[in-house]
Amino acid sequence: MLRILTLSAFLLWSCNPKAQDSPKTDDLKVEFSLPKKLKEVSGMVLSQDKKTIWAIEDQGNKNVVYGLDMQGKLVTDVVVDNAENHDWEDITKDEQGNMYIGDFGNNDNNRQNLAILKLDLKDAFQKATKAIQTTKFHYEGQTEFPPKKSNWLYDCEAFVEMNGNFYLFTKNRSKGFDGTFLVFQVPNKEGDFEAKLIGKLKLDGKYSDAAITSAALNSTHDKIVLLTHKNIHVLSGFTSDNFNSSKVEKIPLNHNSQKEAIVFLDDKTLLIADEKDKETGGNIYRFEFNPQAK
């Protein structure tokens, strides 16, 4: 009788697709699907009260910041009245909750109008906002627009704000990709600045493993996560003016899609978004992680 019950339970489990497809505890879990109109999410950030996810899209899309509730429902479209979406690639905030859009997508490494926009965006009831500070910049070390294809290191899709500075992590588009990326520092001020090169590092793997698409900073400012299509990479051991000493921990996500946005829900929980591609993607995922102490 026991054998029959055991066999029946096994057959029931094997016919249950949900049981078979249940992700491992260290895999991504779908939190919710994104609204259909958000097919190309390129960055997201949480409001200070953690009740709203603010999301943007990249080149070719509207100059709008989209507000989602924590169940994934679209609650507002906020037009940025005085700004054009040249190529919005990431959005972040400072400790006071001020939000910033990185208009620095630079696929061909030839842009000379790179900027970070500070928004007057306070809550999910707004219908419009404005850029109230524009931080223009150019990269230290770039003298050609574009440089030789072996040195296409000046695209960017990832940044954070920390202690009055922006930190930009570039996306390698070089011929002969080897995982190298640059870290630049730009002051969080109105003006036109040279972005200071403060780090040159390398991630392991091919393009989908090591081309950086978004970044997020934890609450204690001692870890930064860098997102790629297949992995997250946790930086630690950096200082405010030097990232060359950073230690890098690679954490596989066991999932390959066009992941473009990452944010901390809390210091051990990440939300990750990917773009919609035919029948795949277009989700926000939850990922629980415990990086090694450095």
Backbone torsions as a table, in degrees:
resi	resn	phi	psi	omega
1	MET	NA	-41.5	179.2
2	LEU	-62.4	-41.2	179.4
3	ARG	-62.7	-39.9	-179.4
4	ILE	-64.2	-44.1	179.4
5	LEU	-63.3	-42.7	179.7
6	THR	-62.8	-44.3	179.0
7	LEU	-63.8	-40.9	-179.9
8	SER	-63.6	-41.4	179.0
9	ALA	-64.2	-40.1	179.5
10	PHE	-64.0	-44.7	-179.8
11	LEU	-64.1	-39.1	178.4
12	LEU	-63.4	-43.1	178.6
13	TRP	-64.3	-42.5	-176.3
14	SER	-69.4	-21.9	178.3
15	CYS	-92.1	-1.4	-177.7
16	ASN	-99.0	103.7	-176.1
17	PRO	-62.8	-30.3	179.2
18	LYS	-65.5	-38.6	178.2
19	ALA	-65.8	-42.0	-178.8
20	GLN	-67.9	-34.7	-173.2
21	ASP	-93.9	2.3	-179.9
22	SER	-59.0	125.5	-177.0
23	PRO	-70.0	156.3	173.9
24	LYS	-67.0	163.2	-176.9
25	THR	-65.6	-22.9	-179.3
26	ASP	-98.9	10.7	178.5
27	ASP	-96.4	169.4	174.5
28	LEU	-67.9	145.1	173.4
29	LYS	-122.0	130.2	179.0
30	VAL	-67.8	119.8	176.3
31	GLU	-81.5	-47.6	173.7
32	PHE	-168.6	163.2	174.2
33	SER	-85.8	144.2	178.5
34	LEU	-73.6	152.2	174.0
35	PRO	-55.8	149.1	-174.6
36	LYS	-57.7	-32.7	-177.1
37	LYS	-72.1	-14.5	179.3
38	LEU	-100.4	80.7	-177.6
39	LYS	-93.1	-19.3	-173.6
40	GLU	-131.9	53.1	178.2
41	VAL	-61.3	128.4	-178.1
42	SER	-115.7	-9.4	178.7
43	GLY	-170.0	154.8	175.9
44	MET	-152.7	155.4	180.0
45	VAL	-148.7	153.5	178.1
46	LEU	-94.2	144.7	170.7
47	SER	-65.8	164.3	-177.8
48	GLN	-60.6	-33.8	179.9
49	ASP	-86.8	2.2	177.8
50	LYS	58.2	31.4	177.2
51	LYS	-105.8	-13.5	-177.5
52	THR	-130.9	133.8	169.6
53	ILE	-98.8	119.4	176.6
54	TRP	-95.9	127.3	-175.9
55	ALA	-128.9	149.5	176.7
56	ILE	-127.7	164.2	172.6
57	GLU	-119.6	166.0	-172.0
58	ASP	-98.1	-159.9	-173.6
59	GLN	-49.2	138.3	179.9
60	GLY	91.2	-3.3	179.5
61	ASN	-113.2	176.9	-172.4
62	LYS	-74.4	158.8	174.5
63	ASN	-84.2	65.6	-173.0
64	VAL	-132.3	141.0	169.1
65	VAL	-106.1	127.8	-175.2
66	TYR	-101.1	132.5	178.2
67	GLY	-104.0	124.6	176.9
68	LEU	-115.0	145.1	170.6
69	ASP	-80.8	178.0	-172.4
70	MET	-78.2	1.6	171.7
71	GLN	-104.1	1.9	176.3
72	GLY	92.2	5.1	178.6
73	LYS	-78.9	133.9	177.1
74	LEU	-74.5	118.3	-176.0
75	VAL	-107.3	-20.9	179.5
76	THR	-161.6	148.9	169.2
77	ASP	-115.0	116.6	-177.3
78	VAL	-108.5	113.0	179.6
79	VAL	-77.7	134.2	173.1
80	VAL	-91.7	99.2	-167.1
81	ASP	-57.9	-41.1	-170.6
82	ASN	-107.5	27.1	-178.0
83	ALA	-138.8	142.8	175.7
84	GLU	-102.1	143.0	176.8
85	ASN	-86.3	84.9	175.2
86	HIS	-67.2	-52.5	172.9
87	ASP	-169.6	82.3	-179.9
88	TRP	-75.5	121.1	-172.2
89	GLU	-118.3	-16.7	177.0
90	ASP	-159.9	159.5	176.1
91	ILE	-136.6	139.5	-178.8
92	THR	-143.7	179.7	177.7
93	LYS	-143.3	163.4	175.0
94	ASP	-98.8	-176.6	-175.9
95	GLU	-66.0	-23.7	179.3
96	GLN	-84.6	-6.9	179.1
97	GLY	94.7	2.1	175.0
98	ASN	-66.9	138.7	-175.8
99	MET	-107.5	148.3	-174.9
100	TYR	-136.3	134.6	175.4
101	ILE	-103.7	131.5	175.4
102	GLY	-89.8	101.0	175.8
103	ASP	-93.1	69.6	-173.0
104	PHE	-136.6	16.8	171.9
105	GLY	-59.1	134.2	-168.7
106	ASN	-151.8	57.8	-173.1
107	ASN	-53.1	-38.0	-176.6
108	ASP	-96.3	6.4	176.2
109	ASN	57.7	29.6	-176.0
110	ASN	-124.0	3.4	-178.5
111	ARG	-72.1	141.9	175.0
112	GLN	-127.0	21.5	176.4
113	ASN	-127.2	43.2	-179.0
114	LEU	-72.0	141.5	-176.2
115	ALA	-156.9	157.4	171.1
116	ILE	-122.1	128.9	-173.4
117	LEU	-110.0	123.3	173.1
118	LYS	-87.6	131.0	-174.4
119	LEU	-103.6	146.2	169.0
120	ASP	-91.8	74.5	-175.0
121	LEU	-129.5	111.5	-171.8
122	LYS	-110.6	-33.2	-175.2
123	ASP	-153.8	172.5	-174.4
124	ALA	-80.6	3.7	179.8
125	PHE	-95.7	-7.3	179.3
126	GLN	-72.3	146.7	175.2
127	LYS	-107.1	-16.1	179.3
128	ALA	-150.9	157.1	176.9
129	THR	-146.6	176.5	178.2
130	LYS	-136.7	154.9	168.8
131	ALA	-79.7	119.0	-176.7
132	ILE	-103.5	-2.3	173.5
133	GLN	-153.0	134.6	175.9
134	THR	-121.4	118.4	177.0
135	THR	-102.6	103.5	177.3
136	LYS	-89.1	151.2	179.9
137	PHE	-157.6	162.0	169.8
138	HIS	-135.9	155.9	-173.0
139	TYR	-85.1	131.7	169.3
140	GLU	-59.0	130.4	176.5
141	GLY	98.3	-17.4	177.9
142	GLN	-91.6	118.0	-179.7
143	THR	-118.1	-11.1	179.8
144	GLU	-123.1	145.4	-174.9
145	PHE	-134.1	86.9	7.8
146	PRO	-91.1	164.1	170.4
147	PRO	-77.3	-178.7	174.2
148	LYS	-59.7	147.4	-174.6
149	LYS	-63.3	-18.8	176.0
150	SER	-74.6	-5.8	-177.7
151	ASN	-131.8	37.4	177.0
152	TRP	-83.4	79.6	-176.6
153	LEU	-115.8	16.0	-169.4
154	TYR	-116.8	16.5	166.3
155	ASP	-83.3	154.4	178.1
156	CYS	-147.4	135.7	176.5
157	GLU	-133.3	11.8	-171.1
158	ALA	-148.1	131.1	174.1
159	PHE	-158.4	162.8	172.8
160	VAL	-136.5	164.3	172.9
161	GLU	-113.5	131.9	-177.7
162	MET	-148.8	120.4	173.2
163	ASN	52.3	44.2	174.4
164	GLY	84.8	10.0	176.4
165	ASN	-134.0	152.2	168.9
166	PHE	-95.3	143.0	176.5
167	TYR	-121.6	119.2	-175.8
168	LEU	-107.4	136.3	-178.5
169	PHE	-118.9	114.0	-168.8
170	THR	-81.3	159.9	179.5
171	LYS	-105.5	118.7	-177.5
172	ASN	-74.1	120.3	174.5
173	ARG	-120.2	22.4	-176.0
174	SER	-70.7	148.4	168.2
175	LYS	-67.1	129.7	-173.9
176	GLY	82.2	42.8	-177.8
177	PHE	-48.3	130.2	-179.9
178	ASP	-132.3	11.4	177.0
179	GLY	87.7	-0.7	179.3
180	THR	-67.9	139.0	170.9
181	PHE	-141.5	159.1	-178.4
182	LEU	-111.2	150.7	175.3
183	VAL	-117.5	126.1	-179.6
184	PHE	-120.8	148.6	177.2
185	GLN	-114.8	132.0	178.9
186	VAL	-132.2	132.1	179.8
187	PRO	-66.5	143.9	177.6
188	ASN	-83.3	78.5	-177.9
189	LYS	-147.9	160.8	168.7
190	GLU	-70.5	136.1	177.4
191	GLY	145.0	-170.5	-179.2
192	ASP	-126.5	118.2	-168.5
193	PHE	-128.6	157.4	166.1
194	GLU	-87.6	122.0	176.5
195	ALA	-70.0	123.0	-175.0
196	LYS	-82.6	126.4	177.8
197	LEU	-75.8	117.0	-177.4
198	ILE	-124.2	9.2	177.4
199	GLY	-171.8	143.0	172.1
200	LYS	-135.7	113.2	-172.9
201	LEU	-131.0	175.1	-178.3
202	LYS	-140.5	135.6	173.5
203	LEU	-103.8	148.4	-179.4
204	ASP	-77.9	144.9	170.4
205	GLY	109.7	-179.1	179.8
206	LYS	-86.0	-171.8	-172.1
207	TYR	-54.0	-48.9	-177.2
208	SER	-67.3	-22.7	178.0
209	ASP	-82.9	-30.4	-161.5
210	ALA	-134.5	4.1	175.7
211	ALA	-90.4	117.7	-167.5
212	ILE	-81.3	130.9	-176.4
213	THR	-118.6	-12.3	178.6
214	SER	-170.0	164.1	-179.7
215	ALA	-144.7	155.8	175.9
216	ALA	-149.2	149.5	-177.1
217	LEU	-113.4	136.8	178.4
218	ASN	-79.4	173.5	-171.7
219	SER	-70.0	-25.8	-179.0
220	THR	-94.2	2.2	174.2
221	HIS	61.6	26.0	178.8
222	ASP	-114.3	-0.1	176.4
223	LYS	-141.1	137.3	174.2
224	ILE	-124.3	130.2	176.2
225	VAL	-100.4	135.3	176.5
226	LEU	-111.6	130.6	-177.0
227	LEU	-98.5	139.9	168.1
228	THR	-130.7	179.5	-176.9
229	HIS	-63.6	-30.2	-174.5
230	LYS	-113.3	-18.2	-169.2
231	ASN	-142.1	166.9	157.8
232	ILE	-115.1	150.0	179.7
233	HIS	-125.2	122.9	-175.3
234	VAL	-100.0	118.9	176.5
235	LEU	-93.6	137.0	173.9
236	SER	-147.1	168.6	177.5
237	GLY	77.3	12.5	178.5
238	PHE	-87.6	163.9	170.1
239	THR	-117.8	170.8	-174.4
240	SER	-63.7	-23.5	-177.4
241	ASP	-118.3	5.0	-177.0
242	ASN	-151.9	115.1	176.8
243	PHE	-104.5	-1.0	-178.6
244	ASN	-64.5	-24.2	-179.5
245	SER	-89.2	4.0	-176.4
246	SER	-61.7	141.3	169.4
247	LYS	-94.4	143.6	-176.1
248	VAL	-122.6	125.0	174.6
249	GLU	-113.0	123.2	179.0
250	LYS	-92.5	128.2	177.8
251	ILE	-121.5	107.3	179.4
252	PRO	-64.8	141.6	176.4
253	LEU	-94.4	-8.1	-178.9
254	ASN	55.0	38.5	-175.6
255	HIS	-163.9	132.1	-177.8
256	ASN	-118.6	116.6	174.3
257	SER	-157.3	175.6	-178.3
258	GLN	-82.8	75.9	-180.0
259	LYS	-77.1	130.2	-171.4
260	GLU	-130.7	-4.7	-174.1
261	ALA	-149.4	140.0	-179.9
262	ILE	-145.5	144.9	177.6
263	VAL	-153.1	149.0	174.5
264	PHE	-79.7	125.1	167.3
265	LEU	-81.2	-44.3	165.4
266	ASP	-148.0	-178.3	-169.9
267	ASP	-69.8	-8.9	176.2
268	LYS	-122.6	9.2	-179.0
269	THR	-132.6	128.0	179.0
270	LEU	-115.0	146.0	167.1
271	LEU	-107.7	134.0	-175.6
272	ILE	-130.9	134.8	178.9
273	ALA	-118.4	144.9	173.7
274	ASP	-125.7	160.5	179.9
275	GLU	-76.7	153.0	176.6
276	LYS	-78.7	129.5	179.8
277	ASP	-136.9	100.4	-177.7
278	LYS	55.2	-110.2	-175.6
279	GLU	-100.0	3.4	-176.9
280	THR	-119.9	163.9	176.1
281	GLY	73.2	-162.3	-176.9
282	GLY	73.5	33.5	-177.6
283	ASN	-125.5	161.4	162.2
284	ILE	-110.3	129.2	-177.2
285	TYR	-110.6	152.5	171.6
286	ARG	-105.4	136.4	178.2
287	PHE	-135.1	119.2	176.9
288	GLU	-92.7	129.2	-178.6
289	PHE	-143.0	158.1	-180.0
290	ASN	-137.7	85.2	-177.9
291	PRO	-62.6	150.8	179.6
292	GLN	-66.3	143.0	175.9
293	ALA	-65.9	136.0	-178.9
294	LYS	-113.1	NA	NA
